[in-house]
Amino acid sequence: MTDSIETLPFGRTGHMSTRTLFGAAALGGMKQSKADEVLDILLEYGVNHIDTAASYGESELRLAPVLARHRDQFFLATKTGDRTKAEARASIHRSLERLGVDQLDLIQFHNLTDDAGWETAMGPDGALEAAVDARDEGLVRFIGVTGHGTAVAEMHLRSLGQFGFDSVLLPRNYMLMQDERYARAFEELYALCQSQGVAMQIIKSIARRRWRDGDDSPRFSWYEPIREKDALRRAVFWTLARPGVFLNTSSDATLLRLTLDAAGEFAARQADAVDEVGLAEDAAGLDMEPLFVRGVTDTI
């Protein structure tokens, strides 16, 4: 019997989401039969929030069969990487068709972290207008923004200053938070989200480092994840110890059960969950590196 994963209000949306959300990038290259097995794990653990994107390979198509049977059990989020109104509108309609649903719970602007893309998306005839129109038409319920890299927290602050987004998504892990500028911007963003009821989703929580040349380990994500059970558990605990945030699971589906087990265990023993010494030892012992280094590796 696994421990139940805690649920919290997903910002001001009114939905009680499990604190561990399913990152459906994991499904992008899977056959349907394998995807069905992975999605059965979500039902087993009671995970009730799915996060996908138009650019995640076949992910939206792989989700369609389970949504046909269990649509009311999931808060469903997807993303568009398009920046103009016409392109984003087409993307939203295409995602609805691929997912086989009449409405998205959340549409997000995918990786909106560059100035030019931001100006286009947020300006006249930009993607924001398409998302607002879709919300007015009942095609989507809420609108969010996502991103990677060391500038993402600062860009999300800029986005929230321009529009009342319902959610943000960005990376946070032990190594990344050693970047003092990133940590300051993250804390400012976190405080703003908490005060305004904006849901904050955390990605890359169990990242170890970028793949190194000559590493022939199985690659199910663009970065190397933490695979050691105890270290993974400490990383999950560290993320969930931040009140109010949600952890998005890795695109490496082989780690899904370990991650969900850790999330359930955290819910059962939050008071003494964080092991700062262990985190530092993991960083050294696993030769961990930040995925994003300012001015060096700031993209995927």
Secondary structure, DSSP 4 states (H G I P E B T S, - for coil): -PPPPPEEE-GGG--EEESEEEEGGGGTT--HHHHHHHHHHHHHHT--EEE--TTSTTHHHHHHHHHHHHGGG-EEEEEE---BHHHHHHHHHHHHHHHT-S-EEEEEETT--SHHHHHHHHSTTBHHHHHHHHHHTTSEEEEEEE--STTHHHHHHHHHHHS--SEEEEE--TTGGGSHHHHHHHHHHHHHHHHHT-EEEEE-TTEEEEPPTT--S--SSSEEEP-SHHHHHHHHHHHHTSTTEEEEPPS-GGGHHHHHHHHHHHHH-GGG---HHHHHHHHHHTT---S-BTTTB---
